[in-house]
Amino acid sequence: MQNLISPKYRKPSASSNKAHDLTTGNITKTMLWFAGPMILGNLLQQFYNIADTLIVGQFLGAEALAAVGSAYTLIIFLTSVFLGLCMGSGVIFSLRYGANDLPGLKRSIFVSLILIGTITILLNMIVFIWINPIMRLLQVPADVYHLMRNYLWITFWGISFTFIYNYYASLLRAIGNSVTPLWFLTLAVLTNIILDLVFILVFNWGVAGAAIATVVAQAASAIGLCIYTIRKFPLLRIQRRDMHFDWNTVKEITSYSSLTCAQQSIMNFGILMVQGLINSFGTAVMAAFAVAVKIDSFAYMPVQDFGNAFSTFIAQNFGAKQSERIRKGIRSTIITTTIFCIAISLAVFIFARPLMLIFIHPQETEIISIGVQYLHIEGAFYCGIGCLFLLYGFYRAVRKPGISVMLTIISLGTRVALAYALSAIPSIGVTGIWWSIPIGWFLADIIGLWYYHKTKHNYQS
């Protein structure tokens, strides 16, 4: 990438704006320090999702747990649209920052904010209008339909706040600051847990209380992060001269963001289709999946965030044309990810039942048994999804987001097709859904690694 800036636009030091240059220093240490706050932040994110599940499961019962768990899958799909858009824009921000193109960085910030903000508003309107058809499509059982609808209707009011937080978090991470989003996410976690307890246990608002707590927490973190970023990071402030839709910038932002959005949306749409299949097996399977998938997500979330940190590292160095540093970074990341995945696989496999008992009363033996079965299958294969997250991050960073989309389609397409095919066999049933997941991971890994070895001279020359 051509360096388009004059000396007065040289990248400020980390101490002046709390941004960090990932193109210098010890590779492993740099990535771990950068990834650490991201990992902790998303662990906190998962923790307050788990807090919702734990409080609802322990105090409101299996039907409320099934309703909230199924609603969570739908909400994740919806938020994945603008989350993918933000991640795609974040790659552009990293490339611009790595190349010292600060005017281009500011133009990209303005264009992406307008485009993604508009899409978010439209999406929010659509889900309010189509809430009932969406729930029918998900085959929500009658005994949880009303509870799930109430939860969704309230939670939908927080979609714009979720966009604002993720947009500014992606922006700060793109310039190497992963600490500030962590503090505001911590605020959201604490707010959500406290309000969950107050609204459910004191006010007796049921699942509506859990939804209101989530929206208030999202608003607090989003507004706080937005104001803080504007006030404390002069590097990112948009001036009047930056407020124009340069066609090349629009095209680049649209290309990256749409492909990353497609990847995230396909991923979560596949999960949503599987959720619909799971719902057809009844409340016990729904409740078990609601708990087990939280544990599952909590377990592999660190490696997902490490993959995102790896993507920022690669993007900054790709923009700075540091091919040797990219090669060393790949080797270091593979070693770190493999060690973590093996350790977490062993932990989840061994402690599957005690983990389920955190959320479910011991007398709910059927739900616990189904959840343990899920965790035993998933817990043995986290290396598969760990490798896939690294492949996603790498191809986004080297201007090939279409490959990430292709790998997602392979992984999720395999998962959905096998889930429906295997679960229809009476002797296999719901177990077929669980096995379809790691099979999809490894098939995508094989293809992604093959393509990397075929084209790696493009990134290391």
SVG drawing of the C-alpha trace seen along z (x, -y; Angstrom):
<svg xmlns="http://www.w3.org/2000/svg" viewBox="-49 -21 61 68">
<polyline fill="none" stroke="black" stroke-width="0.4" points="0.0,0.0 1.3,-3.4 2.2,-5.8 0.0,-8.8 0.9,-11.1 3.3,-13.8 5.7,-13.8 3.2,-15.9 0.8,-12.9 3.3,-10.4 1.9,-7.8 1.9,-9.2 3.7,-7.3 1.7,-4.9 2.1,-7.0 0.4,-10.0 -2.8,-8.4 -2.8,-4.9 -2.6,-3.3 -0.1,-0.5 2.1,0.3 2.0,4.0 4.7,3.8 7.6,3.7 8.7,5.6 8.7,9.2 6.0,10.9 4.6,13.3 4.7,10.8 3.1,8.1 0.2,10.3 -0.4,11.7 -0.4,8.2 -2.8,6.9 -5.0,10.0 -5.2,10.2 -7.7,7.4 -9.8,8.7 -9.9,12.2 -10.7,10.9 -13.3,8.6 -15.1,11.3 -14.8,13.7 -16.7,11.0 -19.2,10.7 -19.7,14.5 -19.8,14.2 -22.8,11.9 -24.5,14.0 -23.9,16.9 -25.2,14.8 -28.5,14.4 -28.7,18.1 -27.7,19.0 -30.2,16.6 -33.0,17.4 -32.3,21.2 -32.1,21.2 -35.0,18.8 -37.4,18.9 -37.3,22.5 -36.7,24.7 -39.3,22.9 -37.8,19.5 -34.4,20.9 -35.4,22.4 -37.0,19.1 -34.0,17.0 -31.5,19.5 -33.4,19.7 -33.8,15.9 -30.0,15.5 -29.3,17.5 -31.5,15.2 -30.0,12.1 -26.5,13.3 -27.5,13.8 -28.9,10.3 -26.0,8.6 -23.6,10.6 -24.7,8.5 -23.3,5.2 -20.6,6.9 -19.3,8.3 -19.5,4.9 -17.5,3.4 -14.9,6.1 -14.5,5.6 -14.1,1.8 -11.6,2.6 -9.4,4.4 -9.3,1.2 -8.6,-0.9 -5.6,1.4 -4.3,1.3 -4.5,-2.5 -2.9,-2.8 -0.1,-0.3 0.7,-2.3 0.7,-5.7 -2.2,-6.9 -4.0,-9.0 -6.1,-11.1 -7.3,-7.8 -8.0,-6.4 -10.3,-9.3 -12.1,-9.1 -12.7,-5.4 -14.0,-6.1 -16.6,-8.6 -17.8,-6.5 -18.1,-3.3 -19.9,-5.0 -22.6,-6.3 -23.0,-3.1 -23.0,-0.7 -25.2,-3.0 -27.8,-3.2 -27.9,0.6 -28.2,1.1 -31.3,-1.2 -32.9,0.6 -32.2,4.0 -33.7,2.8 -36.9,1.7 -37.2,5.0 -37.0,7.3 -39.6,5.3 -42.0,5.7 -41.3,9.4 -40.9,10.7 -43.8,13.1 -42.9,14.7 -39.3,15.1 -40.5,17.0 -42.7,19.3 -39.7,20.0 -37.7,21.0 -40.5,23.6 -40.7,22.1 -42.9,24.5 -46.1,23.0 -45.1,23.4 -42.2,20.9 -43.5,18.7 -44.9,15.9 -41.9,15.7 -39.5,15.7 -41.5,13.0 -41.5,10.7 -37.7,11.2 -37.0,10.4 -39.3,7.4 -37.4,5.7 -33.9,6.8 -34.4,5.5 -34.4,1.9 -30.7,2.4 -29.5,3.3 -28.4,-0.2 -26.4,-0.4 -24.7,2.9 -23.7,1.4 -22.2,-1.7 -20.1,0.3 -18.8,2.7 -18.0,0.0 -15.9,-2.0 -14.3,1.1 -13.3,2.3 -11.9,-1.2 -9.8,-1.3 -8.5,2.3 -7.6,1.5 -5.0,-1.0 -3.8,1.3 -5.8,0.3 -7.6,3.3 -7.7,2.0 -10.3,-0.8 -13.1,1.4 -12.4,3.8 -13.2,1.2 -16.5,0.3 -17.4,3.9 -16.7,4.5 -19.1,1.7 -21.8,3.4 -21.1,6.8 -21.4,5.4 -24.5,3.4 -26.2,6.3 -25.6,8.7 -26.7,6.3 -29.9,5.3 -30.6,9.0 -30.7,9.8 -32.7,6.7 -35.3,7.0 -35.8,10.8 -35.4,11.4 -36.7,8.1 -39.2,6.8 -40.3,10.2 -40.2,9.1 -39.3,12.5 -37.6,12.8 -38.6,9.2 -36.4,8.1 -33.4,10.0 -34.1,8.3 -34.3,4.8 -31.1,5.4 -29.3,6.3 -30.5,3.2 -29.6,0.8 -26.1,2.4 -25.6,2.1 -26.6,-1.6 -24.2,-2.4 -21.2,-0.8 -22.0,-2.1 -22.6,-5.7 -19.6,-5.7 -17.2,-4.3 -18.3,-6.6 -17.8,-9.7 -14.5,-8.5 -13.1,-7.8 -14.1,-11.2 -12.6,-13.0 -9.5,-11.1 -8.2,-10.1 -7.5,-13.1 -6.1,-10.8 -9.6,-9.5 -11.6,-12.8 -13.4,-13.5 -13.0,-17.1 -15.2,-18.7 -12.6,-18.0 -13.0,-14.2 -16.7,-14.2 -17.1,-13.3 -17.8,-10.1 -14.7,-9.4 -15.6,-6.7 -12.5,-4.6 -13.0,-4.7 -16.7,-3.8 -15.9,-0.9 -13.1,0.5 -15.2,0.2 -18.2,1.7 -16.2,4.6 -14.5,5.6 -17.5,4.9 -20.0,6.7 -17.8,9.8 -17.0,9.9 -20.7,9.3 -21.6,12.2 -19.2,14.4 -20.6,13.6 -24.2,13.7 -23.7,17.1 -22.1,18.4 -24.9,17.4 -27.6,18.1 -26.4,21.7 -26.5,21.8 -30.0,20.3 -31.1,23.1 -29.7,25.6 -31.5,23.9 -34.7,24.4 -34.0,28.1 -33.1,28.3 -36.4,26.6 -38.2,29.4 -36.8,31.9 -38.7,30.2 -38.0,28.2 -35.5,30.5 -33.1,30.4 -33.7,26.7 -32.7,26.1 -29.7,28.4 -28.4,26.7 -29.0,23.2 -26.7,24.1 -24.2,26.2 -23.6,23.7 -22.9,21.0 -20.2,23.3 -18.9,24.1 -18.7,20.5 -17.0,19.5 -14.4,22.2 -13.3,21.3 -13.9,17.6 -10.3,16.8 -9.0,18.5 -11.6,16.6 -10.3,13.3 -6.8,14.4 -7.8,15.0 -9.1,11.4 -5.9,10.0 -3.9,12.1 -5.9,10.5 -5.1,7.0 -1.4,8.0 -1.4,9.4 -3.3,6.4 -0.9,3.8 2.2,5.7 0.6,6.4 0.0,2.6 3.6,2.0 4.9,4.7 6.6,6.7 6.5,10.1 9.1,11.7 7.3,10.6 4.1,12.0 5.8,15.4 7.1,15.4 3.7,14.3 1.9,17.2 4.3,19.7 4.0,18.2 0.2,18.0 -0.2,21.6 1.9,22.8 0.0,20.7 -3.4,21.6 -2.7,25.3 -1.5,25.4 -4.6,23.5 -7.1,25.6 -5.7,28.9 -5.8,27.6 -9.3,26.3 -10.6,29.4 -9.3,31.6 -10.9,29.3 -14.4,29.2 -14.4,32.9 -13.5,33.9 -15.7,31.3 -18.7,31.4 -21.2,32.6 -20.1,30.2 -20.2,27.3 -23.8,28.2 -24.7,28.4 -23.8,24.8 -26.9,23.9 -29.3,26.7 -30.8,28.3 -29.5,31.8 -33.0,33.3 -33.2,32.2 -31.4,35.4 -32.5,35.5 -31.3,31.9 -28.0,32.5 -27.4,35.8 -28.1,34.1 -25.8,31.2 -23.0,33.5 -23.2,35.4 -22.9,32.2 -19.9,31.0 -18.1,34.4 -18.4,34.3 -17.5,30.6 -15.0,30.5 -12.8,33.0 -12.3,31.0 -11.6,27.3 -8.4,27.4 -10.6,27.6 -12.4,24.3 -9.1,22.7 -7.5,23.3 -10.6,22.0 -10.6,18.7 -6.9,18.1 -7.8,18.8 -10.7,16.4 -8.5,13.7 -5.6,14.2 -7.6,14.0 -9.4,10.9 -6.1,9.2 -4.4,10.0 -7.3,8.6 -8.9,11.9 -12.1,11.8 -13.9,13.8 -11.9,16.9 -13.1,16.4 -16.7,16.4 -16.0,19.5 -14.6,21.3 -17.6,20.3 -20.0,21.6 -18.2,24.9 -18.1,25.2 -21.7,24.1 -23.1,25.8 -21.6,29.1 -22.9,28.5 -26.5,27.8 -26.7,30.5 -25.3,33.2 -27.4,32.0 -30.6,32.4 -29.6,35.7 -28.1,37.4 -30.8,36.3 -33.5,37.8 -32.0,41.3 -33.8,42.7 -30.8,44.5 -28.7,41.3 -31.3,38.5 -30.0,35.4 -26.5,36.8 -26.1,36.3 -26.5,32.5 -23.6,32.5 -21.3,34.5 -22.0,32.3 -20.3,29.3 -16.7,30.6 -17.0,32.3 -17.8,28.9 -14.8,27.3 -12.3,29.8 -13.5,29.9 -13.1,26.1 -9.7,26.3 -8.4,28.7 -9.5,26.5 -8.3,23.3 -4.8,24.7 -4.5,26.2 -5.3,22.8 -2.7,21.1 0.1,23.5 -0.9,23.0 -0.7,19.2 1.7,18.5 4.4,17.0 2.1,14.0 2.3,13.1 5.9,14.1 7.9,12.8"/>
</svg>
